[in-house]
Amino acid sequence: MDEFSLIDHFFKPLASKREDVLLGIGDDAACVRVPQGKNLLVSTDTLVAGVHFLPHWDAYDIACKSVMVNVSDMAAMAAEPCWVTLALTLPELDKNWLASFARGLKDSFSPYNLTLIGGDTTHGPLSITLTILGTAAEGQTVLRSGAKPGDIIVLSGDLGAAALAIKFLDHKELSQPEKTELMNKLLHPVPRVDLINILRNYATAAIDISDGLSADLNHICVASGVGACLNKEAIPVHRLLKKYCADEAVDLALTGGDDYELCFTVPEHRLSSLMNEFQNAHLHCYPIGVIEKASGLRIKDANNQCHNLIPAGYTHF
């Protein structure tokens, strides 16, 4: 099996028919039709063996995570995910690994009506690069740069489970159901596409939590030219953090990353309406702080004492 038969066998079947795909896998470039009145959004993520995943993890799980982290980028900008390209570098041609990887892609594409439209396969150290393309109506894209002093900082869910999964990979005290729950959080994050319409209606700025709350919130602050003050007691942490490492639970939430919940800002006068929207949709959200004019991050402790917070999270270099 060579490169082209590999593509034909494992990846061409993933090219589901969307009416907006004019040319997909098989030509020198893909061609898609972007609906009138919509903007095209493009995001790329690379996952490298030994950095983003362990080489012995199941190829199905690796594929799922590769897709979900890209879909999360679309959700953070209130965009509808549509098309994907894949650049796959393989140390060897392992048909069983490829079959599992292709199944993971297929199952991950299905809930979002995603289709594979092209890419590349090469020989080398194992890495997966996905580029996702999505659309948003003109004027409805949510950026990092729109936060204003007085806006309330909101989280879409609890944090820290993925960081705990990495920290406790070989922990003996975890029960099997607990380990399974944590590994699912790490390997199968659920992008918050269910919040796209809410973001469009309420958010002044947004980002997904990939590198840690403090690092990602700081990206919003820098892009918006503002600062932020968090309420330590209001930051939602996963229940297993409270059980196994209560003293460092908030630190893991602030710096751990890989949660793929959304952090966004809303005008204070719209917070009550937002909370009602979440309640009516049977969803949860958590106000955790406020955007301030002074640059930098700060955090209030249980005694209402304010401390400077140095943004920290995952960084490659």
C-alpha positions as CSV (number, residue, x, y, z in Angstrom):
1,M,0.0,0.0,0.0
2,D,1.5,3.4,-1.0
3,E,0.4,6.9,-0.1
4,F,-2.3,7.1,-2.7
5,S,-3.9,3.7,-2.0
6,L,-3.7,4.6,1.7
7,I,-5.7,7.8,1.1
8,D,-8.2,5.9,-1.1
9,H,-8.7,3.1,1.4
10,F,-8.9,5.0,4.7
11,F,-9.7,8.6,4.0
12,K,-11.7,9.0,0.9
13,P,-14.7,7.2,2.6
14,L,-14.7,10.1,5.1
15,A,-15.5,12.6,2.4
16,S,-19.3,12.7,3.0
17,K,-21.4,14.6,0.6
18,R,-22.1,18.2,1.5
19,E,-23.7,20.3,-1.2
20,D,-21.2,23.1,-0.5
21,V,-18.2,20.8,-1.4
22,L,-17.5,21.3,-5.1
23,L,-14.2,19.5,-5.2
24,G,-12.9,17.3,-2.3
25,I,-10.2,14.6,-2.0
26,G,-8.5,13.7,-5.2
27,D,-7.6,17.1,-6.8
28,D,-4.7,19.3,-6.2
29,A,-6.9,21.6,-4.0
30,A,-10.4,21.4,-2.5
31,C,-13.1,23.8,-3.6
32,V,-16.0,24.8,-1.3
33,R,-18.9,27.2,-1.7
34,V,-19.1,29.8,1.1
35,P,-22.7,31.0,1.5
36,Q,-23.4,34.6,0.6
37,G,-23.4,36.9,3.6
38,K,-21.0,34.6,5.6
39,N,-17.3,34.8,6.5
40,L,-14.9,32.0,6.3
41,L,-13.0,31.1,9.4
42,V,-9.8,28.9,9.4
43,S,-8.0,27.3,12.3
44,T,-5.1,24.8,12.5
45,D,-3.9,22.6,15.3
46,T,-1.0,20.1,15.3
47,L,-0.9,17.2,17.8
48,V,2.5,15.6,18.2
49,A,3.2,12.2,19.8
50,G,4.9,12.6,23.2
51,V,3.7,16.2,23.5
52,H,-0.1,16.2,23.0
53,F,-0.7,12.4,23.4
54,L,1.2,9.3,24.3
55,P,2.2,7.1,21.4
56,H,0.6,4.0,23.0
57,W,-2.9,5.6,23.2
58,D,-5.5,4.1,20.9
59,A,-5.6,5.7,17.5
60,Y,-9.4,6.1,17.8
61,D,-8.9,8.4,20.8
62,I,-6.1,10.4,19.2
63,A,-8.3,11.0,16.2
64,C,-11.2,12.1,18.4
65,K,-9.1,14.6,20.3
66,S,-7.6,16.0,17.1
67,V,-11.0,16.8,15.8
68,M,-12.5,18.1,19.0
69,V,-9.8,20.6,19.8
70,N,-10.3,22.1,16.3
71,V,-14.1,22.2,16.6
72,S,-13.6,24.0,19.9
73,D,-11.8,26.8,18.2
74,M,-14.8,27.3,15.9
75,A,-17.2,27.3,18.9
76,A,-15.1,29.9,20.7
77,M,-15.6,32.3,17.7
78,A,-19.3,31.4,17.4
79,A,-18.7,29.8,14.0
80,E,-20.3,26.7,12.5
81,P,-17.6,24.0,11.7
82,C,-17.9,22.7,8.2
83,W,-14.8,21.3,6.5
84,V,-11.5,19.7,7.6
85,T,-8.2,19.0,6.0
86,L,-5.7,16.4,7.5
87,A,-1.9,16.3,7.3
88,L,-0.8,13.0,8.8
89,T,2.8,12.1,9.4
90,L,3.4,8.4,10.2
91,P,6.5,6.5,11.4
92,E,5.2,3.3,9.6
93,L,2.2,2.1,7.6
94,D,0.2,0.3,10.2
95,K,-3.2,-0.7,8.7
96,N,-4.8,-1.6,12.1
97,W,-3.7,1.8,13.5
98,L,-5.0,3.6,10.4
99,A,-8.3,1.8,10.5
100,S,-8.9,2.8,14.2
101,F,-7.8,6.4,13.4
102,A,-10.2,6.6,10.5
103,R,-13.1,5.3,12.6
104,G,-12.3,8.0,15.2
105,L,-12.4,10.7,12.6
106,K,-15.7,9.4,11.2
107,D,-17.4,9.2,14.6
108,S,-16.1,12.7,15.5
109,F,-17.2,14.3,12.2
110,S,-20.7,13.0,12.4
111,P,-22.2,15.1,15.2
112,Y,-21.0,18.3,13.5
113,N,-21.7,17.4,9.8
114,L,-18.0,17.8,9.1
115,T,-16.4,16.4,6.0
116,L,-12.8,15.7,5.1
117,I,-11.9,17.6,1.9
118,G,-8.2,17.0,1.5
119,G,-4.7,16.9,3.1
120,D,-1.4,15.1,2.9
121,T,0.3,12.0,4.2
122,T,4.0,11.8,4.9
123,H,6.6,9.5,6.6
124,G,8.2,10.7,9.8
125,P,7.6,11.1,13.6
126,L,3.9,10.7,14.4
127,S,2.0,13.9,14.2
128,I,-1.5,15.0,13.2
129,T,-2.3,18.4,11.8
130,L,-6.0,19.3,11.2
131,T,-7.2,22.5,9.6
132,I,-10.8,23.3,10.2
133,L,-12.9,25.7,8.2
134,G,-16.2,27.2,9.3
135,T,-18.6,30.0,8.6
136,A,-20.2,32.7,10.6
137,A,-22.7,35.4,9.4
138,E,-21.0,38.7,8.7
139,G,-20.8,40.7,12.0
140,Q,-21.5,37.7,14.2
141,T,-18.0,36.4,14.8
142,V,-16.9,36.7,18.4
143,L,-13.3,37.8,18.9
144,R,-10.9,38.0,21.8
145,S,-10.6,41.7,21.5
146,G,-14.1,43.0,22.5
147,A,-14.0,42.8,26.3
148,K,-14.7,46.1,28.1
149,P,-14.1,47.2,31.7
150,G,-17.1,46.2,33.8
151,D,-17.9,43.1,31.7
152,I,-18.5,39.9,33.7
153,I,-16.2,36.9,33.0
154,V,-18.1,33.7,32.6
155,L,-17.1,30.1,32.3
156,S,-19.2,27.4,30.6
157,G,-18.2,24.5,32.9
158,D,-15.9,23.2,35.5
159,L,-12.1,22.9,35.0
160,G,-9.2,20.8,35.9
161,A,-10.3,17.2,35.0
162,A,-7.9,16.9,32.1
163,A,-5.0,18.2,34.1
164,L,-5.8,15.8,36.9
165,A,-5.9,12.9,34.3
166,I,-2.4,13.7,33.3
167,K,-1.2,14.2,36.9
168,F,-2.8,10.9,38.0
169,L,-2.1,8.7,35.0
170,D,-0.7,6.0,37.2
171,H,-2.4,6.9,40.5
172,K,-3.3,3.8,42.5
173,E,-6.1,5.4,44.6
174,L,-8.3,6.2,41.6
175,S,-11.2,3.8,41.1
176,Q,-11.6,2.5,37.6
177,P,-14.8,4.5,37.0
178,E,-12.9,7.7,38.2
179,K,-10.0,7.0,35.9
180,T,-12.3,6.4,33.0
181,E,-14.1,9.6,33.7
182,L,-10.9,11.6,33.8
183,M,-9.4,10.0,30.7
184,N,-12.7,10.7,28.8
185,K,-12.3,14.4,29.7
186,L,-8.7,14.3,28.4
187,L,-9.2,12.2,25.3
188,H,-12.8,13.1,24.3
189,P,-13.4,16.8,25.2
190,V,-16.8,18.0,24.1
191,P,-16.6,21.3,22.2
192,R,-19.3,23.8,23.3
193,V,-21.0,24.2,20.0
194,D,-24.2,24.3,22.0
195,L,-23.3,27.8,23.1
196,I,-22.7,29.3,19.6
197,N,-26.0,31.2,19.5
198,I,-25.6,32.3,23.1
199,L,-22.2,33.7,22.4
200,R,-23.5,35.6,19.3
201,N,-26.2,37.2,21.4
202,Y,-24.3,38.0,24.6
203,A,-20.5,37.7,24.4
204,T,-18.2,40.7,23.9
205,A,-15.1,38.4,23.7
206,A,-14.5,34.7,24.0
207,I,-11.8,32.0,24.0
208,D,-11.7,28.2,24.6
209,I,-9.7,26.9,27.6
210,S,-6.9,24.9,25.9
211,D,-3.7,26.1,27.8
212,G,-5.2,27.0,31.2
213,L,-7.7,29.6,32.4
214,S,-5.2,32.2,33.5
215,A,-3.2,32.0,30.2
216,D,-6.3,32.0,28.0
217,L,-8.0,34.8,29.9
218,N,-4.8,36.8,29.6
219,H,-5.1,36.4,25.8
220,I,-8.5,38.1,26.0
221,C,-7.1,40.9,28.2
222,V,-4.1,41.6,26.0
223,A,-6.2,41.6,22.8
224,S,-8.8,43.9,24.4
225,G,-6.3,46.2,26.2
226,V,-7.8,45.5,29.6
227,G,-7.2,43.6,32.8
228,A,-9.2,41.2,34.9
229,C,-9.9,40.3,38.5
230,L,-11.1,36.7,39.3
231,N,-12.9,35.5,42.4
232,K,-11.0,32.4,43.5
233,E,-14.1,31.0,45.4
234,A,-16.2,31.2,42.2
235,I,-14.0,29.2,39.9
236,P,-15.7,25.9,39.3
237,V,-13.4,22.9,39.7
238,H,-14.2,19.3,38.8
239,R,-15.4,17.2,41.8
240,L,-12.4,14.8,41.6
241,L,-10.0,17.6,42.1
242,K,-11.8,18.4,45.4
243,K,-11.5,14.8,46.4
244,Y,-7.9,14.1,45.6
245,C,-6.0,17.4,45.6
246,A,-8.3,20.0,47.2
247,D,-5.3,22.3,48.1
248,E,-4.2,22.7,44.5
249,A,-7.5,22.3,42.8
250,V,-7.8,26.0,41.8
251,D,-4.2,26.1,40.6
252,L,-4.8,23.1,38.3
253,A,-7.9,24.9,37.0
254,L,-5.9,28.1,36.4
255,T,-3.0,26.4,34.6
256,G,-3.9,22.9,33.6
257,G,-5.6,23.4,30.2
258,D,-7.1,20.8,27.9
259,D,-10.6,21.5,29.3
260,Y,-12.1,23.1,26.1
261,E,-14.8,24.9,28.1
262,L,-15.4,28.5,26.9
263,C,-14.4,31.6,28.8
264,F,-16.3,34.7,27.7
265,T,-17.3,38.2,28.7
266,V,-20.7,39.8,28.9
267,P,-21.9,43.3,29.8
268,E,-22.9,43.4,33.5
269,H,-26.4,44.6,32.6
270,R,-27.0,41.5,30.5
271,L,-25.8,38.9,33.0
272,S,-29.2,38.2,34.5
273,S,-30.7,37.6,31.1
274,L,-27.7,35.3,30.2
275,M,-28.2,33.2,33.4
276,N,-31.9,32.8,32.5
277,E,-30.9,31.6,29.0
278,F,-28.7,29.0,30.5
279,Q,-31.3,27.9,33.0
280,N,-34.0,27.6,30.3
281,A,-31.6,25.5,28.2
282,H,-30.8,23.3,31.3
283,L,-27.1,24.3,31.1
284,H,-24.8,25.8,33.7
285,C,-22.5,28.8,33.5
286,Y,-20.4,30.4,36.2
287,P,-19.6,34.1,36.6
288,I,-16.0,34.1,38.0
289,G,-14.8,37.7,37.9
290,V,-14.9,41.1,36.2
291,I,-12.9,42.9,33.4
292,E,-11.0,45.9,34.7
293,K,-9.4,48.9,33.1
294,A,-6.0,48.3,34.7
295,S,-3.9,45.8,32.8
296,G,-2.8,42.4,34.3
297,L,-4.6,39.7,36.1
298,R,-5.6,39.7,39.8
299,I,-7.5,37.2,42.0
300,K,-9.5,37.7,45.2
301,D,-9.1,35.0,47.9
302,A,-11.7,33.8,50.5
303,N,-11.0,36.9,52.6
304,N,-11.6,39.2,49.7
305,Q,-7.9,40.1,49.6
306,C,-6.7,40.9,46.1
307,H,-3.4,39.4,44.8
308,N,-1.6,39.7,41.5
309,L,-2.0,36.6,39.3
310,I,0.8,35.7,36.9
311,P,-0.8,34.0,33.9
312,A,0.6,30.5,33.4
313,G,-0.3,27.5,31.4
314,Y,1.0,25.1,28.8
315,T,3.6,26.6,26.4
316,H,5.7,24.7,23.8
317,F,8.8,26.9,24.2
